Amino acid sequence: MGWSNWSGSVTAPAQIVRPQSEDELAALVRSAHKLRVTGAGHSFMPLCESGELIVSLDDMAGELQVAADRQTARIPAGWSIRRLTAALWDEGLALANQGDVNPQSLAGAMATGTHGTGVELGSLATFARGFRLIGADGAAHWCDATTNPDLFQAQRLSLGLFGVATEIEVAVVPAFHLAERIEKRRWAEIRESYDDLAQQHRHVEFWFFPHSDDVILKTLDPCDPCEPPPTTTDMEEASFRRILNVAARLPFLTPSLQRLMMKSGISGRRRGPAHLVFPSDRTIRFEEMEYEMPRAAGLDTLFEVVGWIRRKRLPVTFPFEFRTVAADDIWMSPMNAGPVAAISMHQYAKMPWRNLFAEAETIFRGHGGRPHWAKRHTLGRADVAALYPMAGRYTAVRRAADPGGKFLNPHLESLFA
């Protein structure tokens, strides 16, 4: 009994069940009054929260099935990104893009719009080509662009509202290798040159400690085949953890600690199979809010929110993360109005974050931003309707798929019921 998300900020007194077959899962869904599904718990919002039943697909049987043309593969929905990408690599295949961690389940990552970075690359949900779902009645359904097309369009970013995905057909690409480069740059320089850098590199992002004038720039580009990298992370965490623990006890030291930390030499190189270079170990617990800004507003928004933090000397201990994501046509995707700049704001889990995030959110919203569904936000039903033109159709498909509200919880009811 009992469930918690990765950061420890969301808990639920639910019964956790781990079906081993689709028939067992179908029976659970059929008999449940309320049910949610969890993967690795990397959602900071209470998406998986339930007072009754939480299902984990970790023990479900399944195997990778590569299509004859090698352009798609059918994958067990509960597989982690780590397990999936290793299996694809063994077949000489890969996902076109990933985020910077890989324990999330494939279904959970797609259901929330999880993404990496790259001006021509969309979220993981854009790779979906079809879904096998156990519906609220316990029956199995397939949906894709031609079979149950409305259900497919809604399911592409589903928030777990339309059924339990057991298998997902995903677009794949030939396996490739990446070279990672990390270096320190001046914030003023990056603010002027970021758009050019984003065009020059397949992947580019930076981290910006708000009390420093330097950023940590990371680029990833295709390279010749090579051995796996010697490390599983882009930066070591031990010294950063020590600084965070000091800041948690003495928050007023945060600005000085950040400037001191950024005076050190920061550089790094890794090369290897893409699925081993994309992700890095992230073991320090934090809370996160992320807003997807219209691409043209991204750098100005970051400049404003950092200026607010500096003026008030606020103890924001983690760096902002700045990435780019391509536009898509997914009904409830923050990227469906055009390409975005994704700005992630983090706070150490041992330190207060609610008021910080609430104030920062007014800046993000003021520049036309829309939040990542799995990261902290305060949207209500009226906000969803205003921000997403397809919200009404999405809700209508949800009512048809789950008329009794089996897959709703209080948080999702406040947005879509």
VEXVEX-993579 format. One record per residue (C-alpha): chain; residue in one letter; residue number from 1; y, z, x. Coordinates in steps of 0.5 Angstrom, whole numbers. Layout:
! residues N
A  A  NUM  Y  Z  X
...
END
This chain:
! residues 417
A  M  1  0  0  0
A  G  2  7  -1  2
A  W  3  10  -7  6
A  S  4  16  -8  10
A  N  5  20  -14  13
A  W  6  21  -16  20
A  S  7  27  -12  21
A  G  8  25  -6  17
A  S  9  31  -6  12
A  V  10  27  -9  6
A  T  11  21  -5  4
A  A  12  17  -5  -2
A  P  13  11  -1  -5
A  A  14  7  -6  -7
A  Q  15  -1  -7  -6
A  I  16  -2  -12  -1
A  V  17  -8  -17  -2
A  R  18  -11  -22  3
A  P  19  -15  -27  -1
A  Q  20  -20  -31  3
A  S  21  -21  -37  -1
A  E  22  -17  -41  -6
A  D  23  -21  -39  -12
A  E  24  -20  -32  -10
A  L  25  -12  -33  -10
A  A  26  -13  -37  -16
A  A  27  -16  -31  -20
A  L  28  -11  -26  -17
A  V  29  -5  -31  -19
A  R  30  -8  -32  -26
A  S  31  -9  -24  -27
A  A  32  -2  -22  -24
A  H  33  4  -20  -28
A  K  34  9  -20  -22
A  L  35  7  -23  -15
A  R  36  10  -25  -9
A  V  37  8  -28  -2
A  T  38  9  -26  5
A  G  39  9  -29  11
A  A  40  11  -26  18
A  G  41  17  -22  14
A  H  42  23  -26  18
A  S  43  27  -26  11
A  F  44  33  -21  11
A  M  45  34  -22  4
A  P  46  29  -19  -1
A  L  47  25  -25  -2
A  C  48  18  -22  -2
A  E  49  20  -15  -5
A  S  50  15  -13  -10
A  G  51  13  -7  -14
A  E  52  7  -10  -16
A  L  53  3  -15  -12
A  I  54  5  -18  -5
A  V  55  0  -24  -3
A  S  56  -1  -25  5
A  L  57  -5  -32  6
A  D  58  -7  -30  13
A  D  59  -14  -30  12
A  M  60  -14  -36  8
A  A  61  -19  -41  10
A  G  62  -17  -48  12
A  E  63  -16  -53  17
A  L  64  -11  -59  20
A  Q  65  -13  -66  17
A  V  66  -9  -71  21
A  A  67  -8  -78  17
A  A  68  -11  -84  19
A  D  69  -4  -87  21
A  R  70  -2  -81  25
A  Q  71  4  -80  21
A  T  72  3  -74  17
A  A  73  -2  -68  17
A  R  74  -4  -63  12
A  I  75  -4  -56  14
A  P  76  -6  -50  11
A  A  77  1  -47  8
A  G  78  0  -40  11
A  W  79  -1  -42  18
A  S  80  4  -40  23
A  I  81  9  -45  26
A  R  82  5  -42  33
A  R  83  -2  -44  30
A  L  84  0  -50  27
A  T  85  4  -53  33
A  A  86  -2  -51  38
A  A  87  -7  -55  33
A  L  88  -2  -61  33
A  W  89  -2  -61  40
A  D  90  -9  -61  41
A  E  91  -9  -68  37
A  G  92  -3  -71  41
A  L  93  2  -69  36
A  A  94  8  -65  34
A  L  95  13  -63  29
A  A  96  20  -67  31
A  N  97  24  -60  31
A  Q  98  23  -52  31
A  G  99  27  -46  31
A  D  100  27  -41  37
A  V  101  22  -37  34
A  N  102  15  -39  31
A  P  103  11  -33  28
A  Q  104  14  -35  21
A  S  105  9  -38  16
A  L  106  10  -46  15
A  A  107  11  -45  8
A  G  108  16  -39  9
A  A  109  20  -43  14
A  M  110  20  -49  9
A  A  111  21  -45  3
A  T  112  28  -42  6
A  G  113  31  -48  9
A  T  114  29  -45  16
A  H  115  32  -50  22
A  G  116  33  -51  29
A  T  117  39  -55  32
A  G  118  40  -63  33
A  V  119  45  -67  30
A  E  120  40  -72  27
A  L  121  35  -67  26
A  G  122  34  -63  19
A  S  123  31  -57  17
A  L  124  23  -56  17
A  A  125  23  -57  9
A  T  126  25  -65  11
A  F  127  19  -66  14
A  A  128  15  -64  7
A  R  129  11  -70  4
A  G  130  7  -66  -1
A  F  131  5  -59  -3
A  R  132  -2  -57  -6
A  L  133  0  -51  -11
A  I  134  -3  -45  -15
A  G  135  1  -45  -21
A  A  136  3  -39  -25
A  D  137  -3  -40  -30
A  G  138  -8  -40  -23
A  A  139  -9  -48  -24
A  A  140  -8  -52  -17
A  H  141  -3  -58  -18
A  W  142  -1  -63  -13
A  C  143  6  -65  -12
A  D  144  10  -71  -8
A  A  145  15  -76  -9
A  T  146  11  -80  -14
A  T  147  6  -74  -17
A  N  148  10  -69  -21
A  P  149  17  -71  -17
A  D  150  21  -66  -20
A  L  151  17  -60  -18
A  F  152  16  -63  -11
A  Q  153  24  -64  -11
A  A  154  25  -57  -13
A  Q  155  19  -54  -8
A  R  156  22  -57  -2
A  L  157  26  -51  -2
A  S  158  23  -47  -7
A  L  159  24  -39  -5
A  G  160  17  -38  -8
A  L  161  19  -39  -15
A  F  162  14  -45  -17
A  G  163  7  -43  -15
A  V  164  3  -41  -8
A  A  165  3  -47  -3
A  T  166  -4  -47  0
A  E  167  -3  -54  3
A  I  168  3  -58  5
A  E  169  3  -65  8
A  V  170  8  -65  13
A  A  171  11  -71  17
A  V  172  9  -71  25
A  V  173  11  -75  31
A  P  174  7  -76  38
A  A  175  7  -70  42
A  F  176  13  -69  47
A  H  177  15  -65  53
A  L  178  22  -62  53
A  A  179  27  -59  59
A  E  180  31  -53  58
A  R  181  37  -52  61
A  I  182  41  -45  60
A  E  183  48  -44  63
A  K  184  55  -40  62
A  R  185  61  -44  60
A  R  186  68  -42  58
A  W  187  69  -41  51
A  A  188  75  -46  51
A  E  189  71  -51  54
A  I  190  66  -51  49
A  R  191  70  -51  43
A  E  192  73  -58  46
A  S  193  67  -61  48
A  Y  194  62  -59  43
A  D  195  62  -65  39
A  D  196  61  -69  45
A  L  197  55  -65  48
A  A  198  52  -65  41
A  Q  199  51  -73  42
A  Q  200  49  -73  49
A  H  201  43  -68  48
A  R  202  37  -68  43
A  H  203  38  -61  42
A  V  204  44  -56  44
A  E  205  47  -49  42
A  F  206  50  -44  44
A  W  207  51  -36  44
A  F  208  58  -33  44
A  F  209  59  -25  45
A  P  210  65  -24  41
A  H  211  69  -20  46
A  S  212  67  -24  52
A  D  213  71  -31  54
A  D  214  64  -34  56
A  V  215  59  -37  52
A  I  216  51  -38  54
A  L  217  50  -46  53
A  K  218  43  -48  52
A  T  219  41  -56  52
A  L  220  34  -59  51
A  D  221  32  -66  52
A  P  222  26  -70  53
A  C  223  22  -70  60
A  D  224  16  -73  63
A  P  225  10  -69  62
A  C  226  9  -63  66
A  E  227  5  -56  66
A  P  228  7  -51  61
A  P  229  13  -46  63
A  P  230  12  -40  67
A  T  231  15  -36  61
A  T  232  15  -35  54
A  T  233  22  -34  53
A  D  234  29  -37  55
A  M  235  32  -30  57
A  E  236  29  -23  59
A  E  237  31  -18  54
A  A  238  30  -11  58
A  S  239  37  -11  60
A  F  240  40  -13  54
A  R  241  36  -8  50
A  R  242  39  -2  55
A  I  243  46  -5  53
A  L  244  45  -5  46
A  N  245  42  3  46
A  V  246  49  5  50
A  A  247  53  1  44
A  A  248  49  4  39
A  R  249  51  11  41
A  L  250  58  10  44
A  P  251  60  4  39
A  F  252  67  4  42
A  L  253  64  1  49
A  T  254  62  -5  46
A  P  255  67  -10  48
A  S  256  67  -7  55
A  L  257  60  -8  56
A  Q  258  60  -15  53
A  R  259  65  -17  58
A  L  260  61  -13  64
A  M  261  54  -17  62
A  M  262  57  -24  62
A  K  263  60  -23  69
A  S  264  53  -24  71
A  G  265  50  -30  73
A  I  266  47  -33  67
A  S  267  42  -40  68
A  G  268  35  -42  67
A  R  269  31  -48  67
A  R  270  24  -49  63
A  R  271  20  -55  62
A  G  272  14  -56  58
A  P  273  10  -58  52
A  A  274  15  -58  46
A  H  275  12  -53  42
A  L  276  12  -48  48
A  V  277  19  -49  50
A  F  278  22  -49  43
A  P  279  21  -42  41
A  S  280  22  -36  45
A  D  281  20  -28  45
A  R  282  25  -24  41
A  T  283  23  -17  40
A  I  284  29  -13  39
A  R  285  30  -12  32
A  F  286  37  -14  29
A  E  287  40  -16  22
A  E  288  42  -23  21
A  M  289  47  -27  16
A  E  290  48  -34  17
A  Y  291  52  -39  14
A  E  292  52  -47  14
A  M  293  59  -49  15
A  P  294  61  -56  14
A  R  295  60  -59  21
A  A  296  68  -61  22
A  A  297  70  -53  20
A  G  298  64  -50  24
A  L  299  68  -49  31
A  D  300  75  -47  27
A  T  301  71  -42  23
A  L  302  67  -39  29
A  F  303  74  -38  32
A  E  304  77  -34  26
A  V  305  71  -30  25
A  V  306  71  -28  33
A  G  307  79  -27  33
A  W  308  78  -22  27
A  I  309  73  -18  31
A  R  310  77  -18  37
A  R  311  83  -15  33
A  K  312  79  -10  30
A  R  313  75  -8  36
A  L  314  69  -8  32
A  P  315  62  -6  35
A  V  316  59  -13  34
A  T  317  53  -12  39
A  F  318  50  -19  39
A  P  319  52  -26  40
A  F  320  54  -31  35
A  E  321  49  -37  35
A  F  322  52  -44  34
A  R  323  48  -50  32
A  T  324  48  -57  28
A  V  325  43  -59  23
A  A  326  43  -66  20
A  A  327  44  -67  12
A  D  328  39  -68  7
A  D  329  38  -69  0
A  I  330  34  -63  -2
A  W  331  37  -60  -9
A  M  332  38  -52  -6
A  S  333  39  -54  1
A  P  334  45  -52  4
A  M  335  45  -58  8
A  N  336  45  -63  2
A  A  337  53  -64  2
A  G  338  53  -67  9
A  P  339  51  -65  16
A  V  340  53  -57  18
A  A  341  55  -53  23
A  A  342  50  -46  23
A  I  343  53  -40  25
A  S  344  49  -34  25
A  M  345  52  -27  26
A  H  346  47  -21  28
A  Q  347  48  -14  29
A  Y  348  43  -9  32
A  A  349  38  -6  27
A  K  350  40  1  30
A  M  351  48  0  28
A  P  352  51  -1  21
A  W  353  52  -8  19
A  R  354  53  -8  11
A  N  355  61  -8  12
A  L  356  61  -12  18
A  F  357  57  -18  14
A  A  358  61  -17  8
A  E  359  68  -18  11
A  A  360  65  -24  15
A  E  361  62  -27  9
A  T  362  69  -28  6
A  I  363  71  -32  12
A  F  364  65  -36  12
A  R  365  66  -37  4
A  G  366  73  -39  5
A  H  367  72  -45  10
A  G  368  67  -48  5
A  G  369  60  -45  8
A  R  370  54  -44  4
A  P  371  49  -38  6
A  H  372  42  -39  9
A  W  373  37  -37  3
A  A  374  33  -32  8
A  K  375  39  -29  11
A  R  376  44  -23  9
A  H  377  49  -26  3
A  T  378  52  -23  -3
A  L  379  51  -29  -8
A  G  380  50  -28  -15
A  R  381  48  -33  -21
A  A  382  55  -36  -22
A  D  383  56  -37  -14
A  V  384  49  -41  -14
A  A  385  52  -45  -20
A  A  386  58  -47  -17
A  L  387  55  -49  -10
A  Y  388  49  -53  -12
A  P  389  50  -58  -17
A  M  390  43  -59  -18
A  A  391  42  -51  -19
A  G  392  41  -53  -27
A  R  393  36  -58  -26
A  Y  394  32  -53  -21
A  T  395  32  -47  -26
A  A  396  30  -52  -31
A  V  397  24  -54  -27
A  R  398  23  -46  -25
A  R  399  22  -45  -33
A  A  400  17  -50  -34
A  A  401  13  -48  -28
A  D  402  13  -41  -29
A  P  403  15  -39  -36
A  G  404  13  -32  -36
A  G  405  17  -31  -29
A  K  406  11  -29  -25
A  F  407  14  -31  -19
A  L  408  21  -28  -20
A  N  409  23  -21  -17
A  P  410  30  -17  -18
A  H  411  33  -21  -13
A  L  412  31  -28  -15
A  E  413  32  -26  -22
A  S  414  40  -25  -21
A  L  415  40  -32  -18
A  F  416  36  -36  -22
A  A  417  33  -33  -28
END
